[in-house]
């Protein structure tokens, strides 16, 4: 009579099947993945029907994904996985004198090659709004405090209907997106809209998971940024409106206190009803290495998201 419910040798036998040419990293993470998958399956007595339901969800996510939509990423997001990976990748030692701008997930709506604009330009096209916002600030080195020249701020947010332009046939291509490059003073400024909360797409597997877990699909109002500068570690982040709903229960768990901002009523500018001031602090690759547990590259920072 065995004291084990299931064959105790089985998991190790699967791990041991890895061949000698597997790289050390692949060997390490695959062994761990197999161990956790098997433990999870045994601990929960997963049946064939339940396993097939999970597989079908993954397959459906794959079928739904294309250049405009990354459903697999969205499924990871509702499980908090992208936020956890973001935290692991960018974590900085708490003894740093100051900290670079906190990071937040890229999300599935980033688009490469947003229009290159001039400072003071407006990223809004074809939308009437009374929430027009003048956003401005400085990009600096987090240790020296010096302004960074040549920093490219890639910005994107939704329209007031809660849709990114690639989700909405009524918006012009690349609406509410732009790239701005800082000069010697590190300063930036542009016009955008005060964003609104929006639901992540819930007509696919991510939505089914939210429904099964009795959760809502909403994200608090936010503006996305991807900031790159020569010699500096890219920053992928979002800033959140302090007045927004869902700051406490973001469907994808991305809110951090230091990223919550105030939209201040603004008078005297015919182009804006609100002003938003925010400074971004970047770390050089060298400083980031000194303080962080893991690095990233520009490519890996933007390898997700929409490719159109
Ligand atoms: Fe977003």
Boltz pocket constraint, residues with backbone or C-beta under 6 A from the ligand:
constraints:
  - pocket:
      binder: B
      contacts: [[A, 107], [A, 109], [A, 222], [A, 224]]
      max_distance: 6.0
